[in-house]
Every structure is written in structure tokens, then in C-alpha cells.
Amino acid sequence: MATDVSKKLFTPVQVGPIRLKHRVVMPPMSRLRAQPGTGIPSDLQLEYYRQRASDGGLIVTEATAIAPSARGYYHAPGLYAVEQVAGWLRITDAVHAKGAYFFTQLWHAGRTTHVSITGSRPVTASVDPTYWADTSIVVDTSAGFEPTSPHRALETAEIAGILEQYRAAAQNAVEAGFDGVELMAANGHLIDQFLQDNTNKRTDQYGGSVENRARLLREVVATLAEVWGADRVGVRLAPSGTFNGMADSNPRGLFRYVAERLNSFGLAYLHLIEPRVKGGETIAEAQAPVAAQELSKIFRGPVIAAGGFNPDTAEAAVSNGDASMIAFGRHFIANPDLPKRIKLGLPLNPYDRSTFYGYDARGYTDYPAYAAATSETQAAAS
């Protein structure tokens, strides 16, 4: 493991107007610890994010719903109610007190949800009955994990209302003290459902050509930029990703087009999930970071690469210019002091996959920092 503190991962990088002190990013990870049903951030979440904040580092919140009808999980947070804004403000204050920067990921689940969560039939680009018949795709509800509900296609006239939901959530993010926003356009949620042609069979201006399928993404980005300025807006994509039943007939062409069109905004960053991971699983262990390698040559701004990295491969990707920053998901779950451990070459806590999605502190806020872990080991040995 690399131990040289002068490594590229620990050099500054500019993200819009923000100068980060290092390039180890905590990405969005839904952990299902918000207050049940209300979407109000919990005391557990406050402690979780506070533990993982590092001086000059960047954290992006878990997927945060922009409206009640956008919710995908019963225990996920939102940013559409004053109580949620107040709950997030406590957390942003705690993260900032440790010198870290904090973006929130704005999220519309689209079809990947259940009517008991949204209160109305879930919406998407086009209707696909085989999706809700797939019992392997489940979401967190008040009754536990259940298959998704039947969905309906958004009417063209309804899309203006979706844009206003994004605008309102972006304004709430300002009130909640965040440093910027990230658009969730990956992993089979609403924006991804419009982008990819296995889920988008529309015949209006939001369907058919790549340009039309990317229209909603561009309109949402423009809306967020009106609130924040484009240099405090990031976008997360999953090129060639198959999570939540996604696929495209020409993914390379689609995501190259999207990366190129996003250049016109002057975004804070482009955040890419490598196709070697599917949700929380690595499905192509030996695969290189192909999405970052290709799209970093097209997108003229900072690129965050996520999915299957360890400290050494992260250092290589940044040193090679494949990415500007590296996001560690599973390792950040298990190591609240991950940047310190990577910088000093310290051993990493192993993660417990069985506690990734749960409702209590176990596997969430009980992973020790390095000094605490060392003390516990010494005490046990004495």
C-alpha cells in the first residue's frame, strides 16, 4: 500500500470555487437511517457524517428526495419539507466544523419505488410491466423490502412540474447550508430512465434520439444552475450500468454524447460509477476504470471516479489522469477516518455487507477510527 504522503491523492484540487485539500471523496450511499417515513435526517445520520468529515475533503450525501412523489425508500431523507431542511442544517454545521465540504445529491426515484412510499403511482419515462413483475428488484418500505409498484409514464406537460420540484429542493439545499448539489442521473432512477433506451420508448421531445433522451437531464442541470451557479452543481452518471434493470442499445455513444453536452455548463464535476460495479456488488473485479478513462478525455472539468477502487488503484487512476478524484463507498462505510488511513498507509477496517442497509447504529456509526481501533486491540491483548 502506498505510504508516500506526497502522492497525488493528497494534493489539492479545484472543484468550482472550492479548493479541496485532497482527492478522497465520500460518495452518495443510501444507508436507510433517516427518520422512518418523514425523510427527516436522524441523530444517527448526524453522527455518521460527522465521523467521516475530514479537513478539506468532500462528502456527498446519500440520495435525497426532491418531493414526496420522488421518494424511493421509506427510510431515506428528503429536502422538500422545512423539518428536513432543519435536520440537514444540523448535519452541515457538524461537517463544516471539521473543515469538510458537503454537497447533497438530489434524487427522483422514478419507477424504482413503491406506492406506499410515494402516495401515488410511481412515474417514469415509459411503461414496462416486466419491471414491476421482476421480484428481484426491491425497495425499502414500511413493511420491509418489497418489489416495486406498477408505474406510469409522465405526460409531457408534467415535466415542467418535475423541474420545479428540483428547483425547490435546490433552494432548500441552500437553506440547509450545503456547499453545492449533485444530480442523481445514475443507477436506474428517473433521469437514467429517460437517458437509456430500454426504459425510454417515448415519441415526444423527450424520447427517440440521444439528444431527446438527454433533454430532461440538461433541463434539470440548467434549473439547478439557476439556483446554485453551475460551478456548484455536479452530475452523477453510470455509463453502461445495469443496476435496477438498466440497459442501452449504444451506451458508449449515449454517455459520450452526454459528457460532451455537459461541457457547456461549466459544472463543478462529473461523477462516474464504473460498470465493474452493480449497486454494492463488484461484478468485474479485473476491469479497469473504463468509464473514467474514456469520459475524462471528453468532459472538460473535474471527474470523480467511483466503483471498486482500493488505495493503490485510486492513486494510479489519479496519477494517470483518468480521474481528478476517487470516491470510496464500501471503504468509507467501514473507515470513518479513511483519508488518514490511506495517506499514512494504515490498515483498513473490513466492511460488513449485512449491515449496509439497516435502521440502527450497528455497522453505521460503530466502526472505530484508527487510534480507537489500535487502543481496543492493545487492551484485548493485555
N, C-alpha and C positions, 0 to 999 in steps of 0.2 A: 504493500500500500504506500502511496506517495506520502512523504512526510515533509518535503521541502515547502516551507511557508511562502516562498516566492512563486509558487505555482500559479498558473493563470486563473484558476478558480477563485483565487483570493486577491485579485486585482480589481480596481473599481470599474464600473460600467455605468453608462448613462442610459436612463430609461425616461424618455421625455425630459421634464425639468428636474428629475430626481437622479442623484448620483449615488448609486449603491456602492457599498464598500466591498462586497463580494458577490459571487455569481451562483450561490447555492440557494435555490428558490423552494419554498414550500408551496406546492400546487393545491388546487381545489380537491378536496376529498370528502365526499359525503360520509358522515360517521353516525348520523341519526341520534344526536344527543340534544337537539333543541327541545323546548317545552312541547309536550305532545299536542298536536292539533293546532296550536296557536301560532306556531312559527316564531315565537319569541325566543331569542338566544338565552341559554341557560347559564347558571353559575358554573356548570361543568365546562361549557364552551369557553367561558372567560378564562378559566384556569388552563385549559388546553392550549389556547392561542398564546396566552401569556408565557407559558413554559417554552414555547417554540420560537418566540421572538428573539432575534439577535441583532446586535448593533449594526445598522447599515444594511440589513437583509430585507428581502421581500417575501411577504406572505400573501397568498390569495385565498380568500375564504372558500369554504365548500359552496356548492351550488345553492343559490339563494333566490327564492321565488319572487317574481315581479308582481304577482297578483294571485288571489285565491285560486282562480281557474288555471294558473300556471304551475301549481304545486305538483310535485312528483312523489313526495314521501311524506308520511304523516308526522315524522319526527325531524323534518328538515326545516331550516329557518326561512324567513321571508323578509322583504323590505317594502311592504305595502301598507303597513299599519304603524301608527305612532308608537305603540308599545314595542314593536320590533325595532324601530329606529332608536328608541331609548336603550333597548337591550344591547344593540350593536355599539352604541356610543360608549358604553362602559368598557367594551372589549377593545375598541380602537384606542381609547385612552390608555389601557394597560399595555397594548402592543407598542404604542408610541413612547411610553415611559421607558421602554427598554431600547429605544433608538431604532426600531424597525419601521418599515413602510408596509402599508396594508391596503390591498385592493380587494374589492368584493366582486365575486362572479355572479352576474345577473343571468337568470335562468328561467326558461319556459320549457316545461317537460314535454309539451305537445301530447302525443298519443301514449307516451311512456308513463302512465299514471292510472289511477282508479277513480271512479265516480264518487266513491265515499270520501276521497280527499279533496277533489275539485268542487263537488256540489253540482256539477253539470257534466254533460257528456264531453270527454276529452276531445280536443281539436288537433288537426294535423294538416298536412298538405293534401293528401288523397286517402280515400278509404281503402283499407286492406284487411278483410276479415280473417285472413290467415294469421295476422299478427296477434290479435286478441285470442285466437284459438291456440296459440303457442304457449303452453303452460310452463315452459322452461323460463320464460321472461316474467319475473315477478317484481312487485314493488311493495314497499313498506306501508301498511295500512294500520288502522286502529285494531284490526283483528289479526295482525301478523302479516307475513308476506303472502300476497295473493297475486294471481295473474292479472294483467291489465284489463281494463274495461273496453267495450266497443267504443270506437271513436267516430268522429265525423270530420269532413273536410271543411276548412274555413272558407266562407264566402269571400269573394274579392273585396266587397265593401267592408268586411270585418277587419281587414288587415290594418286599416288606419287606427282602429282601437287597440290593436296589439302594440303598435308603435307608441301610442300614448301610455300604455302600461310600462313600457321600457323607459319612457321619458320620466314618468312619475317615480319609478324605482331609482333611476339615476339621480334625480333631485333628492330623494330620501337618502341616498348614499352620501351626498354632500352633507346633509344634516347629521348623519351618523358619524361623521369625522373621518371617512376613508380618504385615501390618497389618490384613488382612481378606481376604475371599473374594468372588469373583463367580461366580454360577451361569451357565454357558453354557446358555441356553434359546433359542438362535437358530440360523440357518444350516443347518437340516435335521439337527441332531443329536438325541439321544434325547428331550430334553424337548420340543423343537419337533415331533418326530414324534408325540408324544402330543397336543400342542396343536391341530394343524391337521387338518382333516377329510379331506384327501386321503390322509393317512397313518394316520389313526386310524379304523378301522371296528369298534372293539371294542363288545361288548354288555354288558360288566361295568360296575362303578362308575367305570372309567377311560375310558369311551367314550360316544358319543352326544351328550349335551348339552354346551354350552360349560362348564358347571360341572364335569361329569365329566372332560372332556378337560383341564381345568386342574388337576385334583386332584393329579396327580403333581408338578407344579410347586409347588403350595402345600405339599405334604408335604415335598419336598426343602428348600424355603426354611425351613420350620419346623425341620427337622433341623439345617440349618446354623446357624440362630439359636440352637439349644440349645447349640451348641459356642462360637459367637463372640459371641452377642448380636446382635440384628437390626440394630443400628446399625453393624455392621461387615460386613454382607452386602449385596452388590449383585446385581442380576439384569440379564442382557443378553437383549434380545428383538430380533427382526427383523420388525416389522409389515409385512405384505404382501410379505415377502421371498420370492423364488422360487429361491434358491440350493439346490443339492442336491435338486432335484425337488420343492420345497415349493409348496403352494397351499392355500387355504381357500375355502369357498363364501361366507363372510361375514367376511373378515379384519378389517374395521373393527369389527364387533360383537365379534369374539373378543378383539382386543387392547385395546379399550376396557374390556371386562369384566375382563381380566387386570390392567390398570393399576389399576382401581378396587379389585379384591380385594387387590392387593399393599399398598394403603394400610394395611391392618390390622396389618402387621408393624412399621412404623417403620424401613424399610430405610435403608441408607447412601445408596443411589442407585438409579435405574433407567437403564439404558444402552441406547439405542435405535439400531439400524442403519437408516438411511434406505433406503426402497425404490428410490431412484435408483441404488443400487449393488447389484451381484450378485457376491459374492465380492470379488475385487480389481478388478472392472471397473465403470466408470460406464456405466449403460445409459439414464439420463435426465438428461443434463447440465443442462438448464434447469429441472428440477423443484426447487421449494422444499423445505425440510426439513419435509415434511408430517407425518411421524410425530411429531417433537418438538413441532411446533406444536399438534397435537391432544392428544397424551397428556400433555404438560406441564400442560394445563388440568385433567387428571383425577388424575394422580399427585401426592400432596401430599408431595413431597420433592425433592431434587436430581435433575435429569435431565442425563445425558451424551448428547449427540447425536454420531453418527459417520456418516461416509459422504459424500465428495465436497466437503468444506469446503476453502476457502482462507482465508488470514488475514482478508481483508475480510468474507467471508460469515460466518465464525466470529464476528467482532466484532459483526456485525449481529444474528446469532441470539441471542447472549448479551444484548446491549443491548435487544433487543425482548422479552426474557423467554421466547423459545422454548425455551431450554435454559439450564442453570446452568453447564455446562462443555462443551467441544468436544474430541472425540477426533480426532486426525490420524493416519491409518495410513501411507499411502504417503509423506507428507512426513516423518514421524518415521523411517521407514526410511532416507531419504537425508540427513537432517539430525540428527545426534546432539544438536546444540545448538538444536533447533527453538524452544523458548520464547524464548531470547535473540534469535534471528533475527526472530521475529515482533514481539517487544517493540520492537526497535530499527529495524524496517523494513529489515532486511538481506536481500539476495537469497538464494533457496533453491537448494540443490543439486538438479539434476534426478535423478529416480529411474530405475533400470534395471530394468524389469519382468522381464527374462530371468533375473535373479538373486534374485527374491523367494523362490523355493523352491530350496534348494541345500544343499550339505553342507560348504562351506568358507567362508573369510573373505571371498571376493570378493562384493561387494555386500551385505556384512553388517557387518563391523567396519572396512571400509576407506574409508568416507565421511568426509571431513575436517570438523572443526569450522571455524567461520568464520575464526578467526585463522590456522589452519593452511592453509586454502584460499587466503587472501589472500597468505600468505608464498610458497606454491608458485607462484602466478600471477606475483608480482613476480620471483621467481627465474628463471622461464622467460623473462620479458621482458628480463632483464638480460644 
